[in-house]
């Protein structure tokens, strides 16, 4: 019987919580009894957590591999009716056990964990029964098929022959997953944009095989190699047949609405964010920030355009049109400095090194030594975002973090390429490396991995992570990055406008039925995004929901936390100490970090 890393980690945590000597003074006996009661309650909750982790990993083996639990590396998620019912039965039983716990009997840390776990379990039930992504979103299956192999091959968590055997087993199972996809999806419910995107991404599964598996196939010999070759051949055939179905059946018959509507949106938003802000509050705050940031950008425009020939009018009290023209003219100065098409990745490497050096020199936060690599985004993941940080799973230690960049498509015209590079100019790539790398996602992920709380590692909050990424953009500008270059501050504020726009756009599309024209006006005029960036974001807003607001809501909660902590610390406030402390909790939703740090009630 293979030993469970999760069980070992949780057992260690439980034993550590239960150790200690009982006080002997009468006054302390009552406290000791309370402590013993809390330890017992915590141990009961830890047992539930262990049960959830073990079974969740078994039911979600592709995610388990990504998390670093390799007991199920040869398995694939089952999205058949029987597989979905197994998910429901397990989650409903566990939810009843969670709800039977009196949260007040738990330690404060465990109260946070209980709320996080309950949210996850309830969300999983809601997804199967109510949201039903398995019935209308082909991205679910495409992500599983590609991730099943990519998660095995991209990092060296084990010797190659063993990983190739697991990949063989999964390649043998992927055709059945594609069959489940064809059986489960109702074309009448599938949005056209989802069908078209997955039709473009489908070949990427074979791309993973050609990039990661074929070049090292010789490490298997004999019968193992024969099985590998047969699995690859079978997968190629299955993917080709599936492509035919995508092109000839799904895409022509996809009639669903990509807008999920107010009811589903509000429910999904709560599961996704676990925020104290409602949809209405998010919108109000975002619209207020939009006006404030544009005013700050106008002030910078007045500075950088002063005495420039042919500068637009810049009165102290500008009209909307005067403000627009001045900011656009100032941004043109930044757009003029941009990399060549073929130099984007190399320049990203350079900017990541510069950001890392600056963060260390300024003592902004502890910079870890774990490795990070810049890579081209795998084909099966392209089409949603330009870049992302891919951290190793919380149970895998010492492995690379990937800062993935999507290459410029070969079929883009010169005008489209120019539009893209105007958006991703030199200063914007600096910001991208800050957000995705240091002191953003890579650094935050490395700190989170040091936390011993396995549950928080597995259920790492997207709100915390994305909010931290945006927070660090402002942090670096405030610290004087690039010698206090005003154009860097201008581009940083423009990048922040994109964050603000994301939150407004997501509601506009899915709740307020915005047209493409309304969305493009917000992005290209009000938040100064280039046409290629805005067009890509319009696609992303259709393909996803309740994810785009995580950036804005997360950074608002991080900024609120900092202001509250500064008020409490007064003259004793230390930025590096604050940042290290914030990152020490294992990336739960920001509201819980605040409640733990400020000793507020856990809600």
RODO-2510 file (C-alpha; in nm, 4 decimals, decimal comma):
residues 603
     n   res          X          Y          Z
     1     x     0,0000     0,0000     0,0000
     2     x     0,1522     0,3327    -0,1107
     3     x     0,2080     0,5896     0,1575
     4     x    -0,0012     0,9069     0,1288
     5     x     0,1922     1,2334     0,1377
     6     x    -0,1301     1,4070     0,2331
     7     x    -0,1961     1,1732     0,5207
     8     x     0,1579     1,2153     0,6489
     9     x     0,1444     1,5934     0,6249
    10     x    -0,1899     1,6157     0,7989
    11     x    -0,0911     1,3670     1,0686
    12     x     0,2193     1,5744     1,1422
    13     x     0,0114     1,8898     1,1641
    14     x    -0,2435     1,7231     1,3920
    15     x     0,0210     1,5822     1,6275
    16     x     0,1964     1,9182     1,6436
    17     x    -0,1305     2,0874     1,7344
    18     x    -0,2012     1,8365     2,0084
    19     x     0,1416     1,8474     2,1787
    20     x     0,2167     2,0646     2,4823
    21     x     0,2261     2,0501     2,8614
    22     x    -0,0840     2,1238     3,0650
    23     x    -0,0460     2,4178     3,3104
    24     x    -0,0745     2,3309     3,6753
    25     x    -0,2021     2,6549     3,8284
    26     x    -0,5743     2,6617     3,9137
    27     x    -0,6234     2,9787     3,7112
    28     x    -0,4730     2,8068     3,4106
    29     x    -0,6766     2,4859     3,4445
    30     x    -0,9809     2,6455     3,2846
    31     x    -0,7698     2,7712     2,9975
    32     x    -0,6135     2,4254     2,9700
    33     x    -0,9565     2,2660     2,9464
    34     x    -1,0505     2,5136     2,6753
    35     x    -0,7257     2,4432     2,4928
    36     x    -0,7793     2,0683     2,5167
    37     x    -1,1332     2,1088     2,3857
    38     x    -1,0076     2,3216     2,0969
    39     x    -0,7340     2,0706     2,0172
    40     x    -0,9903     1,7911     2,0104
    41     x    -1,2184     1,9915     1,7821
    42     x    -0,9222     2,0789     1,5586
    43     x    -0,8236     1,7109     1,5401
    44     x    -1,1791     1,6174     1,4392
    45     x    -1,1718     1,8791     1,1660
    46     x    -0,8247     1,7641     1,0531
    47     x    -0,9627     1,4136     1,0055
    48     x    -1,2396     1,5536     0,7831
    49     x    -0,9835     1,7577     0,5920
    50     x    -0,7669     1,4511     0,5362
    51     x    -1,0684     1,2564     0,4120
    52     x    -1,1587     1,5333     0,1692
    53     x    -0,8033     1,5693     0,0403
    54     x    -0,7534     1,1983    -0,0177
    55     x    -1,0867     1,1447    -0,1918
    56     x    -1,0759     1,4729    -0,3867
    57     x    -0,7354     1,3777    -0,5252
    58     x    -0,8662     1,0340    -0,6226
    59     x    -1,1683     1,1826    -0,7980
    60     x    -0,9593     1,4563    -0,9662
    61     x    -0,6351     1,2818    -1,0646
    62     x    -0,5250     1,5410    -1,3225
    63     x    -0,5435     1,8133    -1,0580
    64     x    -0,3793     1,5771    -0,8079
    65     x    -0,0739     1,5501    -1,0332
    66     x    -0,0593     1,9278    -1,0611
    67     x    -0,0828     1,9575    -0,6821
    68     x     0,2055     1,7156    -0,6357
    69     x     0,0089     1,4113    -0,5154
    70     x     0,1337     1,1431    -0,7532
    71     x    -0,0673     0,8432    -0,6313
    72     x    -0,3067     0,8789    -0,9239
    73     x    -0,0718     0,9779    -1,2072
    74     x    -0,1947     0,6918    -1,4271
    75     x    -0,5623     0,7843    -1,3836
    76     x    -0,7946     1,0318    -1,5558
    77     x    -1,0985     1,2215    -1,4305
    78     x    -1,4313     1,0463    -1,4920
    79     x    -1,6975     1,2872    -1,6213
    80     x    -1,9504     1,0194    -1,7071
    81     x    -2,2872     1,0195    -1,5285
    82     x    -2,1514     0,7638    -1,2816
    83     x    -1,8381     0,9705    -1,2211
    84     x    -2,0381     1,2872    -1,1587
    85     x    -2,2677     1,1018    -0,9182
    86     x    -1,9650     0,9752    -0,7263
    87     x    -1,8490     1,3360    -0,6905
    88     x    -2,1896     1,4424    -0,5631
    89     x    -2,2274     1,1561    -0,3159
    90     x    -1,8867     1,2219    -0,1665
    91     x    -1,9281     1,5995    -0,1400
    92     x    -2,2771     1,5871     0,0090
    93     x    -2,1694     1,3419     0,2790
    94     x    -1,8640     1,5526     0,3598
    95     x    -2,0678     1,8743     0,3689
    96     x    -2,2972     1,7189     0,6298
    97     x    -1,9947     1,6327     0,8425
    98     x    -1,8531     1,9837     0,8050
    99     x    -2,1841     2,1448     0,8979
   100     x    -2,2022     1,9280     1,2115
   101     x    -1,8926     2,1041     1,3514
   102     x    -1,9440     2,4036     1,5798
   103     x    -1,6969     2,6511     1,4318
   104     x    -1,6662     2,8331     1,7658
   105     x    -1,4967     2,5266     1,9174
   106     x    -1,2117     2,5454     1,6641
   107     x    -0,8914     2,7483     1,6831
   108     x    -0,8941     3,0644     1,4728
   109     x    -0,6727     2,9094     1,2048
   110     x    -0,9047     2,6096     1,1756
   111     x    -1,2114     2,8346     1,1624
   112     x    -1,0596     2,9865     0,8482
   113     x    -0,9872     2,6427     0,7039
   114     x    -1,3409     2,5255     0,7746
   115     x    -1,4877     2,8186     0,5823
   116     x    -1,2495     2,7592     0,2904
   117     x    -1,3273     2,3870     0,2754
   118     x    -1,7035     2,4377     0,3073
   119     x    -1,6929     2,6896     0,0221
   120     x    -1,5029     2,4427    -0,1970
   121     x    -1,7364     2,1504    -0,1245
   122     x    -2,0490     2,3575    -0,1763
   123     x    -1,8994     2,4983    -0,4963
   124     x    -1,8234     2,1509    -0,6309
   125     x    -2,1833     2,0430    -0,5667
   126     x    -2,3147     2,3614    -0,7288
   127     x    -2,0965     2,3115    -1,0342
   128     x    -2,2274     1,9595    -1,1001
   129     x    -2,5944     2,0208    -1,0187
   130     x    -2,6593     2,3856    -1,1073
   131     x    -2,3862     2,5337    -1,3245
   132     x    -2,3364     2,2068    -1,5148
   133     x    -2,0195     2,3086    -1,6982
   134     x    -1,9826     1,9415    -1,7974
   135     x    -2,2909     1,9788    -2,0216
   136     x    -2,2023     2,2971    -2,2096
   137     x    -1,8357     2,3986    -2,1725
   138     x    -1,5947     2,1998    -2,3941
   139     x    -1,2996     2,3785    -2,2302
   140     x    -1,3450     2,1480    -1,9297
   141     x    -1,2504     1,8428    -2,1347
   142     x    -0,9794     2,0091    -2,3400
   143     x    -0,8087     2,1342    -2,0248
   144     x    -0,8189     1,7862    -1,8720
   145     x    -0,6816     1,6163    -2,1833
   146     x    -0,3915     1,8575    -2,2213
   147     x    -0,3241     1,8909    -1,8492
   148     x    -0,3236     1,5129    -1,8024
   149     x    -0,0016     1,4895    -2,0043
   150     x     0,1500     1,8337    -1,9494
   151     x     0,1361     1,8014    -1,5686
   152     x     0,3265     1,4731    -1,5932
   153     x     0,5953     1,5856    -1,8349
   154     x     0,6634     1,9539    -1,7692
   155     x     0,8423     1,9077    -1,4352
   156     x     1,0969     1,6500    -1,3213
   157     x     0,9234     1,5379    -1,0020
   158     x     1,0224     1,1731    -1,0662
   159     x     1,2497     0,9743    -1,3015
   160     x     1,1438     0,9940    -1,6660
   161     x     1,0645     0,6211    -1,7209
   162     x     0,8003     0,6245    -1,4476
   163     x     0,6442     0,9437    -1,5807
   164     x     0,6375     0,7957    -1,9319
   165     x     0,4541     0,4889    -1,8031
   166     x     0,1958     0,7152    -1,6381
   167     x     0,1676     0,9156    -1,9598
   168     x     0,1118     0,5917    -2,1502
   169     x    -0,1739     0,4983    -1,9182
   170     x    -0,3334     0,8421    -1,9520
   171     x    -0,2963     0,8478    -2,3312
   172     x    -0,4796     0,5151    -2,3352
   173     x    -0,7648     0,6787    -2,1400
   174     x    -0,7901     1,0159    -2,3195
   175     x    -0,9962     0,8731    -2,6111
   176     x    -1,2608     0,7696    -2,3554
   177     x    -1,2573     1,1240    -2,2112
   178     x    -1,3156     1,2657    -2,5596
   179     x    -1,6039     1,0202    -2,6003
   180     x    -1,7517     1,1452    -2,2702
   181     x    -1,7198     1,4995    -2,4038
   182     x    -1,9200     1,4125    -2,7154
   183     x    -2,1835     1,2306    -2,5092
   184     x    -2,2176     1,4974    -2,2374
   185     x    -2,2147     1,8197    -2,4354
   186     x    -2,5458     1,9536    -2,5603
   187     x    -2,4602     2,1634    -2,8676
   188     x    -2,7717     2,3721    -2,8104
   189     x    -2,6155     2,4863    -2,4795
   190     x    -2,2551     2,5240    -2,6018
   191     x    -2,1636     2,8841    -2,6898
   192     x    -2,0160     2,9231    -3,0365
   193     x    -1,7045     3,0975    -2,9038
   194     x    -1,6341     2,8023    -2,6712
   195     x    -1,6715     2,5527    -2,9533
   196     x    -1,4485     2,7505    -3,1896
   197     x    -1,1780     2,8032    -2,9265
   198     x    -1,1581     2,4349    -2,8351
   199     x    -1,1581     2,3383    -3,2041
   200     x    -0,8425     2,5512    -3,2389
   201     x    -0,6851     2,4111    -2,9206
   202     x    -0,7622     2,0425    -2,9795
   203     x    -0,4424     1,9679    -3,1748
   204     x    -0,2455     2,1037    -2,8800
   205     x    -0,2929     1,7706    -2,6993
   206     x    -0,0852     1,6005    -2,9688
   207     x     0,1496     1,8983    -2,9507
   208     x     0,2258     1,8101    -2,5886
   209     x     0,3064     1,4555    -2,6989
   210     x     0,5394     1,5736    -2,9762
   211     x     0,7116     1,8301    -2,7555
   212     x     0,7477     1,6410    -2,4283
   213     x     0,7025     1,2663    -2,4885
   214     x     0,8346     1,1688    -2,8330
   215     x     1,1852     1,3165    -2,7775
   216     x     1,2385     1,1024    -2,4628
   217     x     1,0478     0,7891    -2,5681
   218     x     1,3735     0,5916    -2,5964
   219     x     1,3954     0,5874    -2,2179
   220     x     1,1394     0,3058    -2,2289
   221     x     1,2342    -0,0297    -2,3758
   222     x     1,0673    -0,3585    -2,4627
   223     x     0,6995    -0,4012    -2,3851
   224     x     0,6797    -0,0604    -2,2127
   225     x     0,8007     0,1118    -2,5297
   226     x     0,5560    -0,0846    -2,7437
   227     x     0,2680     0,0262    -2,5191
   228     x     0,3877     0,3869    -2,5341
   229     x     0,4065     0,3858    -2,9136
   230     x     0,0656     0,2231    -2,9407
   231     x    -0,0828     0,4783    -2,6991
   232     x     0,0618     0,7667    -2,9017
   233     x    -0,0756     0,6224    -3,2251
   234     x    -0,4151     0,5652    -3,0649
   235     x    -0,4206     0,9197    -2,9267
   236     x    -0,3328     1,0733    -3,2618
   237     x    -0,6181     0,8829    -3,4239
   238     x    -0,8637     0,9774    -3,1459
   239     x    -0,7682     1,3468    -3,1598
   240     x    -0,8076     1,3495    -3,5402
   241     x    -1,1514     1,1880    -3,5151
   242     x    -1,2446     1,4319    -3,2399
   243     x    -1,1324     1,7250    -3,4563
   244     x    -1,3722     1,6084    -3,7258
   245     x    -1,6570     1,6068    -3,4721
   246     x    -1,5593     1,9508    -3,3427
   247     x    -1,5455     2,1014    -3,6906
   248     x    -1,8451     1,9273    -3,8448
   249     x    -2,0835     1,8771    -3,5526
   250     x    -2,0094     2,0932    -3,2492
   251     x    -1,9076     2,4232    -3,4075
   252     x    -2,1926     2,4393    -3,6642
   253     x    -2,4542     2,3426    -3,4036
   254     x    -2,3260     2,5425    -3,1047
   255     x    -2,6186     2,7681    -3,0167
   256     x    -2,5667     2,8495    -2,6483
   257     x    -2,5407     3,1964    -2,4920
   258     x    -2,1969     3,2717    -2,3495
   259     x    -2,3606     3,5068    -2,0976
   260     x    -2,4393     3,3103    -1,7809
   261     x    -2,6904     3,5633    -1,6424
   262     x    -2,7284     3,7419    -1,3081
   263     x    -2,8380     3,4475    -1,0899
   264     x    -2,5574     3,2127    -1,1903
   265     x    -2,3072     3,4987    -1,1981
   266     x    -2,3812     3,6109    -0,8422
   267     x    -2,3610     3,2543    -0,7155
   268     x    -2,0388     3,1820    -0,9017
   269     x    -1,8861     3,5116    -0,7869
   270     x    -1,9323     3,4179    -0,4226
   271     x    -1,7736     3,0762    -0,4697
   272     x    -1,4875     3,2212    -0,6742
   273     x    -1,4018     3,5210    -0,4567
   274     x    -1,5148     3,4568    -0,0993
   275     x    -1,5016     3,8348    -0,0785
   276     x    -1,6714     4,0755     0,1575
   277     x    -1,7661     4,2884    -0,1462
   278     x    -2,0936     4,2314    -0,3309
   279     x    -2,1342     4,2620    -0,7075
   280     x    -2,2873     4,6093    -0,6678
   281     x    -2,0042     4,7206    -0,4366
   282     x    -1,7434     4,5887    -0,6797
   283     x    -1,8997     4,7871    -0,9640
   284     x    -1,9285     5,1083    -0,7584
   285     x    -1,5697     5,0843    -0,6390
   286     x    -1,4382     5,0056    -0,9847
   287     x    -1,6168     5,2967    -1,1492
   288     x    -1,4882     5,5331    -0,8789
   289     x    -1,1316     5,4057    -0,9253
   290     x    -1,1605     5,4431    -1,3012
   291     x    -1,2272     5,8160    -1,2681
   292     x    -0,9553     5,8654    -1,0034
   293     x    -0,6826     5,6836    -1,1983
   294     x    -0,7588     5,8668    -1,5216
   295     x    -0,7176     6,1940    -1,3295
   296     x    -0,3756     6,0783    -1,2036
   297     x    -0,2740     5,9778    -1,5562
   298     x    -0,3715     6,3227    -1,6832
   299     x    -0,1405     6,4831    -1,4267
   300     x     0,1491     6,2693    -1,5535
   301     x     0,0589     6,3606    -1,9114
   302     x     0,0858     6,7290    -1,8207
   303     x     0,4355     6,6568    -1,6874
   304     x     0,5785     6,4468    -1,9730
   305     x     0,4206     6,6495    -2,2546
   306     x     0,5224     6,9897    -2,1212
   307     x     0,7050     7,1906    -2,3901
   308     x     0,6668     6,9024    -2,6387
   309     x     0,5930     7,0250    -2,9936
   310     x     0,2367     6,9630    -3,1076
   311     x     0,1282     6,8677    -2,7544
   312     x    -0,2504     6,8751    -2,7060
   313     x    -0,4215     7,1330    -2,4882
   314     x    -0,3858     7,0453    -2,1189
   315     x    -0,5889     7,2873    -1,9032
   316     x    -0,6092     7,2388    -1,5281
   317     x    -0,9787     7,1529    -1,5585
   318     x    -0,9955     6,9490    -1,8796
   319     x    -1,3039     6,8308    -2,0589
   320     x    -1,3409     6,4551    -2,1076
   321     x    -1,2088     6,4904    -2,4623
   322     x    -0,9080     6,7003    -2,3536
   323     x    -0,8241     6,4479    -2,0838
   324     x    -0,8532     6,1638    -2,3351
   325     x    -0,6255     6,3240    -2,5943
   326     x    -0,3593     6,4223    -2,3421
   327     x    -0,3352     6,0732    -2,1893
   328     x    -0,3276     5,9124    -2,5347
   329     x    -0,0467     6,1467    -2,6428
   330     x     0,1571     6,0678    -2,3300
   331     x     0,1097     5,6934    -2,3801
   332     x     0,2420     5,7274    -2,7352
   333     x     0,5797     5,8157    -2,5823
   334     x     0,5795     5,4776    -2,4047
   335     x     0,4492     5,2855    -2,7067
   336     x     0,7431     5,4099    -2,9132
   337     x     0,9803     5,1965    -2,7062
   338     x     0,8860     4,8357    -2,7757
   339     x     1,0652     4,5080    -2,8519
   340     x     1,0822     4,3437    -3,1907
   341     x     0,8439     4,0566    -3,2554
   342     x     1,1193     3,7983    -3,2126
   343     x     1,2654     3,9592    -2,8978
   344     x     0,9662     3,9528    -2,6616
   345     x     1,0679     3,6421    -2,4662
   346     x     1,4329     3,7493    -2,4307
   347     x     1,3261     4,0922    -2,3122
   348     x     1,0914     3,9305    -2,0594
   349     x     1,3893     3,7375    -1,9188
   350     x     1,5856     4,0614    -1,8864
   351     x     1,3021     4,2443    -1,7107
   352     x     1,2466     3,9562    -1,4689
   353     x     1,6142     3,9741    -1,3673
   354     x     1,5912     4,3516    -1,3190
   355     x     1,2728     4,3276    -1,1111
   356     x     1,4248     4,0558    -0,8921
   357     x     1,7417     4,2597    -0,8313
   358     x     1,5417     4,5716    -0,7442
   359     x     1,3121     4,3841    -0,5040
   360     x     1,6128     4,2455    -0,3165
   361     x     1,7983     4,5760    -0,3060
   362     x     1,4973     4,7697    -0,1760
   363     x     1,4173     4,5019     0,0863
   364     x     1,0509     4,5017    -0,0190
   365     x     0,9863     4,1360     0,0643
   366     x     1,1911     3,8200     0,1133
   367     x     1,2859     3,6846    -0,2316
   368     x     1,3061     3,3028    -0,2447
   369     x     1,5798     3,1124    -0,4256
   370     x     1,3521     2,8530    -0,5878
   371     x     1,3897     2,8461    -0,9686
   372     x     1,1702     3,0219    -1,2264
   373     x     1,1836     2,9733    -1,6035
   374     x     1,0311     3,1715    -1,8881
   375     x     0,8691     2,9414    -2,1464
   376     x     0,6436     2,9613    -2,4496
   377     x     0,2866     2,8878    -2,3471
   378     x     0,1796     2,5318    -2,4446
   379     x    -0,0516     2,5343    -2,7472
   380     x    -0,3466     2,3716    -2,5707
   381     x    -0,3541     2,6620    -2,3215
   382     x    -0,3332     2,9485    -2,5709
   383     x    -0,6189     3,1766    -2,6641
   384     x    -0,7328     3,2943    -2,3188
   385     x    -0,4483     3,5037    -2,1732
   386     x    -0,1149     3,6466    -2,2884
   387     x     0,0881     3,5210    -1,9925
   388     x     0,0561     3,3328    -1,6664
   389     x     0,2664     3,2042    -1,3786
   390     x     0,2558     2,8262    -1,3333
   391     x     0,3850     2,7354    -0,9872
   392     x     0,4663     2,3770    -0,8872
   393     x     0,2060     2,2005    -0,6766
   394     x     0,2128     2,2533    -0,2997
   395     x     0,3234     1,8928    -0,2455
   396     x     0,6099     1,9136    -0,4963
   397     x     0,9149     2,0857    -0,3504
   398     x     1,2090     2,2532    -0,5232
   399     x     1,0658     2,2403    -0,8759
   400     x     1,0573     2,5174    -1,1347
   401     x     0,7940     2,7869    -1,1582
   402     x     0,7079     2,8705    -1,5199
   403     x     0,6430     3,2227    -1,6433
   404     x     0,4615     3,1316    -1,9649
   405     x     0,4192     3,3755    -2,2537
   406     x     0,1942     3,3140    -2,5516
   407     x     0,3827     3,3679    -2,8796
   408     x     0,2486     3,6105    -3,1364
   409     x     0,0350     3,4027    -3,3784
   410     x     0,2022     3,3334    -3,7128
   411     x    -0,1096     3,4346    -3,9065
   412     x    -0,1311     3,7874    -3,7609
   413     x    -0,0891     4,0759    -4,0021
   414     x     0,1811     4,3386    -3,9525
   415     x    -0,0858     4,5768    -3,8236
   416     x    -0,2037     4,3248    -3,5649
   417     x     0,1530     4,2591    -3,4512
   418     x     0,2172     4,6317    -3,4167
   419     x    -0,1002     4,6709    -3,2105
   420     x     0,0115     4,3891    -2,9801
   421     x     0,3626     4,5302    -2,9333
   422     x     0,2305     4,8802    -2,8669
   423     x     0,0336     4,7284    -2,5796
   424     x     0,3244     4,5093    -2,4671
   425     x     0,5843     4,7823    -2,4974
   426     x     0,9077     4,7781    -2,2966
   427     x     0,7545     4,9218    -1,9808
   428     x     0,4490     4,6967    -2,0003
   429     x     0,6715     4,3894    -2,0227
   430     x     0,8503     4,5144    -1,7106
   431     x     0,5097     4,5225    -1,5403
   432     x     0,4186     4,1792    -1,6736
   433     x     0,7396     4,0379    -1,5248
   434     x     0,6611     4,2083    -1,1950
   435     x     0,3043     4,0714    -1,1913
   436     x     0,3833     3,7185    -1,3054
   437     x     0,7319     3,6944    -1,1561
   438     x     0,8932     3,9068    -0,8835
   439     x     0,7568     4,0239    -0,6524
   440     x     0,4278     3,8931    -0,7967
   441     x     0,2927     3,5437    -0,8586
   442     x     0,6184     3,3489    -0,8612
   443     x     0,7332     3,5006    -0,5333
   444     x     0,3898     3,4690    -0,3722
   445     x     0,3627     3,1064    -0,4826
   446     x     0,7042     3,0247    -0,3397
   447     x     0,6096     3,1800    -0,0035
   448     x     0,2783     2,9932    -0,0042
   449     x     0,4609     2,6648    -0,0652
   450     x     0,6533     2,7160     0,2595
   451     x     0,3294     2,7142     0,4588
   452     x     0,2656     2,3713     0,6128
   453     x    -0,1116     2,3954     0,5739
   454     x    -0,1823     2,1435     0,2960
   455     x    -0,5470     2,2445     0,2591
   456     x    -0,4614     2,6089     0,1905
   457     x    -0,1953     2,5006    -0,0575
   458     x    -0,4462     2,2935    -0,2518
   459     x    -0,7202     2,5584    -0,2274
   460     x    -0,4956     2,8583    -0,2839
   461     x    -0,7146     3,1648    -0,3341
   462     x    -0,7144     3,3176    -0,6817
   463     x    -0,8355     3,6398    -0,5216
   464     x    -0,5294     3,6500    -0,2955
   465     x    -0,2887     3,5577    -0,5772
   466     x    -0,4202     3,7933    -0,8448
   467     x    -0,4719     4,0744    -0,5959
   468     x    -0,1140     4,0345    -0,4784
   469     x     0,0114     4,0469    -0,8374
   470     x    -0,1619     4,3810    -0,8983
   471     x    -0,0583     4,5120    -0,5543
   472     x     0,3085     4,4521    -0,6398
   473     x     0,2823     4,6620    -0,9576
   474     x     0,1978     4,9654    -0,7431
   475     x     0,4516     4,8597    -0,4801
   476     x     0,7362     4,8656    -0,7324
   477     x     0,6313     5,1983    -0,8844
   478     x     0,6013     5,3536    -0,5377
   479     x     0,9512     5,2245    -0,4552
   480     x     1,0982     5,4056    -0,7561
   481     x     1,1430     5,1216    -1,0068
   482     x     1,3178     5,2312    -1,3297
   483     x     1,4499     5,5445    -1,1558
   484     x     1,1041     5,6892    -1,0905
   485     x     1,0425     5,7068    -1,4642
   486     x     0,7122     5,8955    -1,5060
   487     x     0,6288     5,6944    -1,8171
   488     x     0,6675     5,3740    -1,6163
   489     x     0,4193     5,5140    -1,3621
   490     x     0,1887     5,6091    -1,6478
   491     x     0,2007     5,2564    -1,7923
   492     x     0,1579     5,1092    -1,4420
   493     x    -0,1593     5,3138    -1,4009
   494     x    -0,2739     5,2028    -1,7443
   495     x    -0,2121     4,8393    -1,6406
   496     x    -0,4165     4,9087    -1,3262
   497     x    -0,6920     5,0542    -1,5447
   498     x    -0,7013     4,7165    -1,7179
   499     x    -0,7578     4,5548    -1,3775
   500     x    -1,0403     4,7978    -1,3066
   501     x    -1,1840     4,7415    -1,6514
   502     x    -1,1764     4,3640    -1,6008
   503     x    -1,4172     4,3899    -1,3077
   504     x    -1,6550     4,6207    -1,4931
   505     x    -1,6326     4,4176    -1,8140
   506     x    -1,7137     4,0846    -1,6502
   507     x    -2,0382     4,2167    -1,5022
   508     x    -2,1194     4,4074    -1,8169
   509     x    -2,0921     4,0969    -2,0328
   510     x    -2,2547     3,8343    -1,8123
   511     x    -2,5147     4,0386    -1,6222
   512     x    -2,5829     4,3549    -1,8215
   513     x    -2,5769     4,1934    -2,1698
   514     x    -2,3108     4,4225    -2,3115
   515     x    -2,2447     4,4156    -2,6829
   516     x    -1,8966     4,3857    -2,8280
   517     x    -1,9100     4,7576    -2,9065
   518     x    -1,9755     4,8477    -2,5418
   519     x    -1,6952     4,6215    -2,4267
   520     x    -1,4483     4,7599    -2,6797
   521     x    -1,5349     5,1183    -2,5848
   522     x    -1,4533     5,0447    -2,2196
   523     x    -1,1264     4,8805    -2,3123
   524     x    -0,9918     5,0869    -2,6018
   525     x    -1,1167     5,4334    -2,5056
   526     x    -1,1800     5,4426    -2,1309
   527     x    -0,8864     5,2201    -2,0299
   528     x    -0,6549     5,2863    -2,3284
   529     x    -0,6009     4,9253    -2,4373
   530     x    -0,4765     4,8496    -2,7867
   531     x    -0,7173     4,6819    -3,0279
   532     x    -0,5429     4,3409    -3,0150
   533     x    -0,5432     4,3367    -2,6343
   534     x    -0,9067     4,4452    -2,6189
   535     x    -1,0143     4,1941    -2,8840
   536     x    -0,8416     3,9160    -2,6900
   537     x    -1,0041     4,0271    -2,3655
   538     x    -1,3460     4,0297    -2,5327
   539     x    -1,2881     3,6639    -2,6212
   540     x    -1,1702     3,5900    -2,2673
   541     x    -1,4756     3,7584    -2,1161
   542     x    -1,6958     3,5287    -2,3235
   543     x    -1,4979     3,2155    -2,2375
   544     x    -1,4763     3,2796    -1,8622
   545     x    -1,6839     3,4344    -1,5861
   546     x    -1,6163     3,5494    -1,2280
   547     x    -1,2382     3,5236    -1,2828
   548     x    -1,1659     3,8663    -1,4306
   549     x    -1,2853     4,0484    -1,1118
   550     x    -1,0317     3,8621    -0,8948
   551     x    -0,7596     4,1119    -0,9888
   552     x    -0,9504     4,4214    -0,8825
   553     x    -1,1278     4,2799    -0,5794
   554     x    -0,8076     4,1145    -0,4614
   555     x    -0,5969     4,4288    -0,4851
   556     x    -0,8659     4,6346    -0,3126
   557     x    -0,8651     4,3939    -0,0194
   558     x    -0,4828     4,3870    -0,0090
   559     x    -0,4728     4,7691    -0,0043
   560     x    -0,7442     4,7827     0,2628
   561     x    -0,5421     4,5364     0,4727
   562     x    -0,2248     4,7414     0,4387
   563     x    -0,4015     5,0619     0,5412
   564     x    -0,5507     4,8886     0,8454
   565     x    -0,2132     4,7370     0,9429
   566     x    -0,0335     5,0708     0,8989
   567     x    -0,2926     5,2361     1,1251
   568     x    -0,2384     4,9686     1,3904
   569     x     0,1425     4,9741     1,3724
   570     x     0,1856     5,3484     1,3400
   571     x     0,5526     5,4487     1,3435
   572     x     0,6513     5,0830     1,3851
   573     x     0,5205     4,9848     1,0403
   574     x     0,7803     4,7926     0,8397
   575     x     0,6912     4,7122     0,4765
   576     x     0,9093     4,4013     0,4402
   577     x     0,7857     4,2607     0,7694
   578     x     0,4266     4,3310     0,6629
   579     x     0,4644     4,1649     0,3233
   580     x     0,6356     3,8578     0,4666
   581     x     0,3608     3,8245     0,7253
   582     x     0,0832     3,8562     0,4660
   583     x     0,2500     3,5851     0,2579
   584     x     0,2999     3,3528     0,5541
   585     x    -0,0633     3,2394     0,5754
   586     x    -0,0637     3,0166     0,2667
   587     x    -0,2772     3,2402     0,0391
   588     x    -0,6307     3,2081     0,1790
   589     x    -0,8865     3,4694     0,0700
   590     x    -0,7553     3,8120     0,1760
   591     x    -1,0431     3,8738     0,4164
   592     x    -0,9170     3,5882     0,6341
   593     x    -0,5588     3,7174     0,6340
   594     x    -0,6941     4,0473     0,7615
   595     x    -0,9057     3,8793     1,0291
   596     x    -0,6098     3,6730     1,1501
   597     x    -0,3607     3,9614     1,1478
   598     x    -0,5904     4,2183     1,3072
   599     x    -0,7451     3,9678     1,5491
   600     x    -1,0921     4,0293     1,4110
   601     x    -1,3672     3,7682     1,4372
   602     x    -1,3476     3,4985     1,1701
   603     x    -1,6430     3,5442     0,9356
***
